[in-house]
Amino acid sequence: MIDKRRELFGKVKYSCSEGNIRSGEVQCYVGNFADKQKAGADRFDFGTLSSNYSRKISSLLLLFSLLTLSTVSRRDYLIKTFNVSNQNISVVSKENAVKDIESIDSLVGHMIEAKPEITEKQSQIRKAIESTKENTPMGRFVRAYLWDNVISMTEKKYKIPKGLLAGLAMQESYGNPLKTNNRNDGGAGMFMFQPGTARKELRLKVYGNSNATGRDRTYGKKLAEIIAEHKRDYKTLSKIDERLDVQKSTDAAARYLLILVRKWGLTRGIKSNSENKRTKAWDKAISAYNRGRPARFPRETTHVKKVRDYQAFYNAMKTAIENNPNFFDDLTDANPEFIRVNEKGMHIYRQRALKNTDIIDIAKNFNQWNKEIGRPYQTVKASNVVNKRRKPIKKVKYNNQKVYISAMPSAGF
């Protein structure tokens, strides 16, 4: 099969996503065909990579509906997921039959372009971005959700819990791929990588010469100037610094979490049959992502709490979108504001109310909003509305008083 492919296309270059897989899946990419018109067929199969292999690597899944050869261009990549059992993919590059495979260390650049499709939904999301502030929970959500196709695909690829990368992006950058650290310490991108970490550990192309893994404010200020100079143009800036490229930085964030999992001995934890043990292991990885090493009690740290809260909120809002195609219509920060997830798994919302407003009316208004966005929560009762001291109240005592509503996610969330 490989010889036939070479005859038709010239050199065939494969790029595989991971270097050592004991069991599971690995994605490989193919691109830049020399003579795609000679194939005489609309489709082809990867088949077996090497007849010398005792274990057959069979093709499982071809993304993007098996692109036809007539439509492949220099910027297109065909992606294949191989089922691998007890094989080291880097060894494949040494096999004579497939010697054109690129080395594992040079594969990071072979990614799908992460530009969102211009669809009606994307247009609605962009309008929602304009009507929400980036530092509010809803503002963070809509900015991260703009890139949901990339985030969801990456979570599945690396078997990361649903919504965890989204929650991390919401905490680190408000979901903004061109975000730089507020203190200009050198961190940048959706996942706020420092230049040294991105370049040395994750093999990303990084602007400038800084290799700092901590603060480098001189470099940070220069990077902010470059972004402003290019008028925050995503297409241009994502090529200058790959931390600003959504596809590549999201893939890097997933790989970095798994690096931290291995570094701090959490592999057994994330593979445990116990949900509690898996949760604690991922909490430690999130903590190490922020501070270099896991905190003794990660869930008590602000960073881990926020990431987990945003993860839960992101998943709840995705459920609402699935149930309601008009979710983004008239979406503003005036809606109830998500605050956190409590110890019982209930989502806490904050809302300001006018003097003498009955608590029953507040509950009804929340339920109406819940219905309009797609019912991500169960029906709220008046007893779910409390003051800031968590004590039940019957009426609002003064104008703009803050009341807190606890809502349980719907079944199946």
N, C-alpha and C positions, 0 to 999 in steps of 0.2 A: 504493500500500500504506500509506504514511504517513497520507494523508488518511483512509483507511478506519479506521485505528487510532485517529485522533483522534476520529472520529465515534463510535466504540464506547467509547473509554476516556477521552476528554477529553485532557488533556495527557499526552504520553508522554515520560518523562525517561530518557535513555540516559546511562550513565557508562562511559567507556572507560579501560582501565588504564594505557595508555602514550600519550605525546604524539607521538612521532615514530618511526615504524617504516619503515625502508627496505625490509625484506622480512621476512615472518614473520607472527605472529598477534597479535591484540589482543583482550582480553576486554571486553565491554560488559554493563552491568547494567540491568535494568528493574524498577521497583517502584511500589507505591502506586497501583494502578489506581483510577480514579474510579468506573467502573461496570462491573465485571467480569462481571456477570450478563447484560448485553445482548449479549454476543459470540455466543452461540448455538453455540459450538464448544468442544471440549475443548482444542484445540491451535491454535497459529498459527505462522506462519513470519515471520522478520524480512524476508526478501526483500531488495530493493535499497533502500538508505537514500536515495539521491537519483537521480532520473532525469537530473539535470544532470551527474552524474559520468561522465566518459569511461571510468573504470575501475569495473567492477561489484564491490561489496563483497558477497560471498556468504557465507551462513552455513555453518559447518562443523560445529560441535559444540554441543549444548545440554546442559549438565550437569544432573544430578539427574532424568534420564528425562523431560524436558519436563513440568514441573509443570502440572497441570490448573488452569484458571482458577477452578474452584469451590473450590480449596483455597488460593489465594493470599491471604495476609493482609498486614497492614501491616508485618510483620517479615520477609516473604518477598521474595526477589529472584530473578528469572530471569536466568541467565547465558548469554551467547552468545559464542563465539569467532569472530571474523571473520578471514578471510585477507586480509592487506593487502599490497600491493606498491607501493612508492614513493609512499606517501600520508602526509600529515601529518594525524593524526586531529583535531588541534585545528581544522583547516580545516573539518571536517565541521560544527562548531558554528556556522559562519558561513553555511552553506547555508540558503536560505530554507525548503527542503522539510523540513529537520530542525532548525529553529532552537530546538527545545525541549531539545536536548542540553545538558547542563551543561558548564561549562568544565573543562578538564583539572585546574586547580589545586584544584577543589572535590570531587574524586572519591574521596578517600581514605576517606571515611566509608562508602562503599557496599561493604560486605564481607559475607561470609557469617558468621553467628554461629559462633564457634569452640568452642562447648561440646561436649565429647565425647559420643557417643551412649552411653546406658546399656545396654550389651550384656554378654553373659557374658564376652567377652574384656576389656572395660573393667573389669569387676569383678575379673577375675584380675590385671590390671595394677595396680589399686589395692592389692590384697593384697600384690603383689610390692613396691610402693613402701613399704608398712608394714614389710616384712621386710628391707629393704636400707637402708644409710646413703646419704645423698644425695651424699657426696663420693667414693664408690667408683665405679669404671667401670660396674659393673652397676647401681648406684643411679642414676647419671646416665642410663644407657640407658633404664631403665624409665620414668623421669620424662619424658624427651623423647619416648619412644615413645607415651605417652598421647596426644600431639598429632600422631601420624604422618600422619593424613589431611590436616591443614593443611600440615605441612612438605613432604610429598611433592607435593601439588598446587602449592604455591608454587615448588618447585624446577623442576617441569615447565613452569610458566607462564613463568618467566624464564630457562629453559634453563641452570640452575645445576647443576653436577655432583651426582650422586646422593649424598645423605647429607651434603653439605657444610654446609647450614644446620643439620642435626641436630648435627653435630660442633661447630659454632660455639655452639649453644645449650648443649651439654653442657659446654663449656669456660667459657662466660661465666656461666651461672646454674645449673648442674647440671640444666638442663631444667625449672627451676621458674619459672613465669610471674610469680609474686609476689615473686621474689627482689630484694633491694636489695643494693647493694655492701657488702661486709663492713666497709669503712672509712667507710660512710655519706657517700660523696663526691658523691652525687646520682644515680648510675647506678641504673637499675632495669629490671626486666622480663626476659623470656627472653633478650634480646640485649643487655641492660645499656646502653641508650642514655642519654647525658647529656641533661638537659632541653633545652639549647640546640640540640643536634644533632637531637633528635626534633621540636622545634617548628619550627625555621627551615628545616632541610634536608629533613625528611621529612613535614612538615605534619601531625603527630600532635597530638591534644589532650593537653596536659601539665598536671598539677596544679601550682598555684602560679605565681609570676611569674619564677622563675629562668630565665635564658637562658644559663647557664654551659655551656661545652663541656668544661671541666676540672673541678677539684674545687670543690664548694660544700657543705661539711659541715653548715652551718647548715640548708640546704635538705634535705640528705640525712637528717638526724635528724628533721626535721619530717615528711618523707615516710614514714619508718619508723614514726613515731607514728600517722600516719593509717591505715596498713595494719594496725597492731595494734588501733587503735580500732575498725575495722570487722571485727575478728576474722578477718582474712585471707579474707574472702568474695570469691571471684573475680568473681561476677556484679556486685556493687556496685563493686568497685575498678576493674574493667576499664572502667567508664563514667567514673570520676573521672580516670583517667590511662590513655590508650590504649597506653602502653608496656607495660601489664600485660594488654592484650588480645592473646591469642595470634595470632588471625588478622591483626590490623592490625600488630602488631610484627613478625611473620614476613614479611609483605609488605614492610614498611619495611626490614627487614634485607636482603632480596633487592635492593630498589631501591638501598639504600645501597652494597652491593657493586658494583652496576653503575655507580653514580655514581663510585666510586673507580676502577673499570676505565677509565672515560672520562677521569677527571681525570689519571691517571698514564700515559695512553697505552698501555693494555694490551688494547685492543679487538682488534687484529690477533693478539695472542698467544692470546686465548681462542677465537678463530675459526680458529686454525691447524690444518692437517691433522696436525701433529706432536703426539702426546700429551705429549711432554716439554715442548714450548713452552706448551701449554695449561696443564699442571700448574704450571709456573713463573709464568705470568701470574696464575693464581688464587692462588698462594702470596703474590705481591706484594700482591694485593687484600686477602687475609686479614691480612697484616702491616700494611697501611695502616689497616685497620679498627681495629686495636689501638693503633697509635702515631701515626696521623695521616698518615704517609708510609711507603712501603715501606722495609724494611731492605735493606741492600746484599745480604745473603745470608739471605733470609727463612726458608729451611728450617733454618737454624742457630739461629733464635730459639725460645724455649720456647713462646710462644703458637702459632705456626704449627705446630710439631711436635705439640702437644697437639690442636689442632683436626683435623689430618690423621689422627692416631692414633684419635681418637674417631670420626671419619668412617668409617674402616676398620672399627672395632669395631661401630659402629651397623649398617653394611651386612652384616657377618657375622652379627650376631644376627638381623637381619631375614630373612636366608636361613634361619637355624635355625627361626624362627617359621613360615615358609612350609612347611617340611618337617615340623614337629611342632606340632600344635594344642595340645598339653599343655605347651608350653615354660615357661609361668609357674607350673606346679605345683611347690610346694616350692622356689621360687627364693630363694636367700639369698646373702649375701656370703661364705658358707663355700665356695662353688664356687671353682675356680681364678680368680685375679684378673688381669685383663688389665692389661698395663703399657704396651706401646708396639708400634709396627711397626718392624722392623729394616730395614737397607739392602737386604735381599733380598726384602722384602715379606712376611716371615713375622711372625705375631703372637706376641708374647712374653707368656707368662703366668707369674705367680709363685705358688708354693704352699709352705706350711710342712709339714715332714715330721718324723716321729719318728725317733729314733736307730736306726741299723741297718736302716732301710727300704731294700729293694732298689730300684734305679732302674727295673728292669723293671716292678715293681709300680706305681711312680709313673706310668710311661707307660701301663700298662694302665688305671689309674684315670682318667687323662685321656681315653683313648679311650672308656671307658665313659660318662663325662660327655658327651663329644662326641656319642656315639650317642644319648643320652637327650634332648639338646636339639635334635637334628635334623641332625647331621653337617655343621656349617658348615666343618669342617676335614678335611684328609686325615689318614690314620692316622699317629700319632706313634710313633717308635721310641725305644728307650732312649738312642740317641746324640743325641736331641733334648733330653735333660735334662742341664743343666749347673749349676755353682755360680755365684755372683755374679761370679766372674772369667771366666766363659764357658768354664771347663774341665770336660771330662767327668768324672763321678764314678761309682763303682760302688755305693756305699752312703752313706747319710746318716750323718755323723759325730757329730751331737749333736741333742738334742731341739729342735724348732721351727726347725731349719735351713731357710733359704730356698733353694729350688731353682727353676730357671727352665726353662720348657718352650717350645720354639719350634714353632709349628704353621703349616703352609701352608694358606691358604683353599682350599676345594674348587673344582673346575672350575666355571666359570660364575659365580663370585662377582664 
